[in-house]
Amino acid sequence: MTIIDFHCHVAAEMCFPPSFRDGVIDNMAVAMRARGLPATKERLRRMHDATLQDPLCDQLVKEMEDAGIDEAVLLLPDFTYALKDGTHSIEEIIDHHKAVVDRHPGRFRVLVGVDPRWGADGIALFERAIVEYGFDGMKLYPPCGYRLDDKALYPFYEICAQHRLPVLSHIGATSPALDFEIALPIYVDRPARDFPDVDFVLAHGSVHYPDECAMLCNNRPNVYIDASGYEAPDGVAGLNRFFRRNINHKVLFGTDWPIFRLQGKQTNFVERLTAEGAFPAEMTQADRDLFMGKNAKRLLDKKGTGR
């Protein structure tokens, strides 16, 4: 079985501004204190930042090998427009991802994010990443302050259509430093109609708004979901329910590494699928193969076949 992890990140502090990380830590502190556990923010910050110490993905590649994961898609969200406390520009972060890809030939694809509010400079930067660096699609993060149907994104979608590249978008909740209300899956409907040659992937679709995501996957030929986030409470059970919706040709395996790194390594996330009953008894091996890698390969292999 070929396994492609369609949802990974470079584990580096440069990719996640302090305000983004602080929001995550605030939620961790509330949860631990409610259970009577000692949890100073400083201690939680050290724990969290310890998961972001693999900037060249050497540890990730080792974990992929141990887990039998052949390839991973690195997602590069652009927080630099919305959160001004980051240490690097989006251009520097893009260059860093190119260094990671060059360091590990054949192991990574990159979906690159550029906030549409950077205007013409952002479009040029995105096109350079696609044409010169050979990156493999677009990563969007609407909680930073824009909707998927924002017309400012249409020049980016046009570039993806020209090169037959997928667009993956975060949907649902994230760090409390950002905006949840505009990260709704229904906002993909208009661009999915306007750009039928672009495949749109809704990240965390079996966890956040699963009914709406399933409706879109059932009725829009170019809308998919990735199942990252199943590591969360009820996530495996939710994934089992999602597999019963007859859209297994639209569901992609993803771990969101290193976001859940405190819960285990890549091999733990792969083994949980079987150990905790993610796959319904009636789910065929062919459908399991689609989920674990063939769906992702089908989308990624369209690259370069556009107009």
TITIFI-960711 format. One record per residue (C-alpha): residue in one letter; x, y, z. Coordinates in steps of 0.1 Angstrom, whole numbers, padded with zeros to 4 digits, always signed. Each point is the difference from the previous one (the first is absolute). Layout:
BEGIN
AXYZ;...
//
This chain:
BEGIN
M+0000+0000+0000;T+0013+0034-0009;I-0005+0025+0028;I+0000+0038-0006;D-0005+0023+0029;F-0018+0029-0016;H+0002+0023+0030;C+0034+0008+0017;H+0019+0031+0010;V+0037+0008+0005;A+0005-0002+0037;A+0017+0034+0004;E-0008+0030+0022;M+0006+0022-0030;C-0032-0013-0016;F-0023+0008+0029;P+0000+0035+0015;P+0002+0003+0038;S-0036+0013+0002;F-0012-0030-0019;R+0018-0023+0024;D-0011+0019+0031;G-0037-0005-0010;V+0006-0037-0002;I+0017+0000+0034;D-0029+0020+0016;N-0024-0028-0010;M+0024-0027+0014;A+0002+0019+0033;V-0038+0002+0004;A-0004-0037-0007;M+0027-0011+0025;R-0010+0024+0028;A-0036-0012-0003;R+0013-0035+0008;G+0020+0012+0029;L+0033-0005-0017;P+0030+0024+0006;A+0005+0019-0032;T+0018+0033-0001;K-0001+0017-0034;E+0038+0001+0001;R+0002-0038+0004;L-0026-0006-0027;R+0019+0024-0023;R+0031-0020+0004;M-0019-0033-0007;H-0016+0015-0031;D+0031+0016-0014;A+0019-0033+0005;T-0023-0014-0027;L+0013+0026-0025;Q+0037-0009+0000;D+0003-0019-0033;P+0005+0029-0025;L+0016-0021-0027;C-0025-0029+0004;D+0027-0026+0008;Q-0020-0014+0029;L-0032+0000-0021;V+0016-0020-0027;K+0011-0026+0026;E-0035-0002+0014;M-0014-0004-0035;E+0024-0029-0006;D-0010-0017+0032;A-0037+0005-0008;G+0002-0011-0036;I-0009+0034-0014;D+0014+0004-0034;E-0006+0037-0006;A-0013+0030+0019;V-0015+0033-0011;L+0014+0030+0019;L-0025+0027+0005;L+0013+0035+0002;P-0026+0025+0014;D+0007+0037-0002;F-0006+0015+0034;T+0022+0030-0007;Y-0027+0024-0011;A-0024-0006+0028;L+0025-0006+0029;K+0028+0025+0000;D+0022-0015+0027;G+0016-0027-0021;T+0037-0002-0004;H+0002-0006-0038;S-0017+0013-0031;I-0022-0023-0021;E+0027+0001-0027;E+0026-0012+0025;I-0023-0028+0011;I-0006-0011-0036;D+0038-0001-0006;H+0004-0021+0031;H-0025-0026-0014;K+0019-0001-0032;A+0031-0009+0021;V-0019-0028+0017;V-0012-0015-0033;D+0035+0001-0014;R+0014-0017+0031;H-0025-0029-0002;P-0005-0008-0037;G-0032-0018-0008;R-0014+0002+0035;F-0020+0033+0000;R-0024+0020-0020;V-0008+0036+0010;L-0032+0019-0001;V+0009+0036+0003;G-0020+0027+0017;V+0000+0037-0008;D-0025+0024+0016;P-0021+0015-0029;R+0002+0034+0017;W+0037+0003-0010;G-0014+0009-0035;A+0021-0002-0031;D+0032-0007+0019;G-0017-0030+0016;I-0012-0013-0033;A+0035+0003-0015;L+0015-0017+0030;F-0025-0029-0002;E+0007-0004-0037;R+0037-0001+0006;A-0004-0027+0025;I-0020-0021-0025;V+0020+0006-0031;E+0036+0004+0013;Y-0002-0022+0032;G-0023-0026-0014;F-0024+0001+0029;D-0032-0020-0003;G-0030+0022+0008;M-0015+0026+0024;K-0006+0000+0038;L-0026+0025+0013;Y-0008+0010+0035;P-0033+0020+0001;P+0001+0006+0038;C+0027+0026-0009;G-0027+0022-0013;Y-0014-0010-0034;R-0026-0024-0015;L+0006-0026-0026;D-0023+0018-0024;D+0019+0033+0003;K+0006+0013-0035;A+0036+0009+0010;L+0007-0037+0000;Y-0011-0005-0036;P+0034+0008-0016;F+0015-0027+0022;Y-0027-0025-0010;E+0007+0009-0036;I+0037-0009+0004;C-0011-0033+0016;A-0024-0007-0029;Q+0028+0007-0025;H+0023-0026+0017;R-0027-0024+0012;L+0009+0005+0037;P-0022-0006+0031;V-0010+0026+0025;L-0002-0011+0036;S-0018+0022+0026;H-0002-0001+0037;I-0036+0000+0012;G-0014+0003+0035;A+0017+0010+0033;T+0037+0007+0005;S+0020+0021+0024;P-0022+0025+0018;A+0023+0027-0014;L-0020-0003-0032;D-0035+0003-0014;F-0022-0032-0001;E-0032+0014-0016;I+0013+0004-0035;A+0017-0035-0002;L-0032-0017-0011;P+0000-0028-0027;I-0029+0014-0019;Y+0021+0029-0012;V+0018-0024-0023;D-0031-0005-0021;R+0003+0030-0022;P+0037-0004-0009;A-0006-0038-0005;R-0026+0010-0026;D+0021+0027-0016;F+0032-0021-0002;P-0011-0036-0009;D+0036-0009-0009;V+0012+0007+0036;D-0004-0026+0027;F-0009+0016+0033;V+0008-0019+0032;L-0017+0009+0033;A+0024-0007+0028;H-0014-0017+0032;G-0032-0007-0019;S-0009-0032+0020;V+0003+0020+0033;H-0011+0036-0008;Y-0034+0004-0016;P-0001-0037-0013;D-0036+0001-0013;E+0007+0031-0021;C+0033-0014-0012;A-0016-0032-0010;M-0028+0018-0018;L+0026+0020-0020;C+0021-0031-0008;N-0031-0019-0012;N-0012+0028-0023;R+0031+0018-0012;P+0022-0022-0021;N+0031+0020+0009;V-0004+0003+0038;Y+0018-0024+0023;I+0008-0001+0037;D+0030-0010+0020;A-0006-0019+0033;S+0027+0017+0020;G-0011+0006+0036;Y-0013-0035+0006;E+0026-0001+0028;A-0024+0023+0020;P-0026-0014+0023;D-0027-0019-0019;G+0020+0005-0031;V+0005-0037-0009;A-0037-0007+0007;G-0009+0030-0022;L+0022-0013-0028;N-0017-0034+0002;R-0033+0018-0005;F+0014+0020-0029;F+0011-0032-0018;R-0036-0011+0000;R-0011+0029-0022;N+0010-0016-0033;I+0026+0027-0008;N+0032-0020+0008;H+0014+0011-0034;K+0000+0035+0013;V+0017-0004+0034;L+0038+0004+0006;F+0021-0012+0028;G+0018+0026+0020;T+0016+0003+0035;D+0005+0038+0005;W+0035-0007+0012;P+0014+0015+0022;I-0032+0016+0015;F-0008-0032+0018;R+0036-0010+0006;L-0005-0001+0038;Q-0024-0029-0006;G+0025-0022-0018;K+0020-0006-0031;Q-0011-0006-0036;T-0002-0037+0005;N-0024+0004+0029;F-0024+0019-0023;V+0001-0027-0026;E-0004-0028+0024;R-0030+0017+0017;L-0020-0003-0031;T-0002-0037+0003;A+0004-0004+0038;E-0029+0024+0008;G-0024-0011-0028;A+0002+0029-0024;F-0008-0023-0030;P-0036-0014-0001;A-0001-0038-0003;E-0016+0003-0034;M+0026+0024-0013;T+0019-0017-0029;Q+0038-0001-0002;A-0003+0019-0033;D-0017+0029+0019;R+0026-0002+0028;D+0027+0003-0027;L-0018+0031-0014;F+0000+0017+0033;M+0036-0009+0010;G+0016+0012-0032;K-0017-0005-0033;N-0023+0030+0003;A+0029+0022+0008;K+0021-0014-0028;R-0028+0006-0025;L-0002+0037+0010;L+0037+0006+0001;D+0007-0018-0033;K-0021+0025-0019;K+0028+0025+0003;G+0011+0014-0033;T-0029-0013-0020;G-0019+0032-0001;R-0006+0026-0027;
//
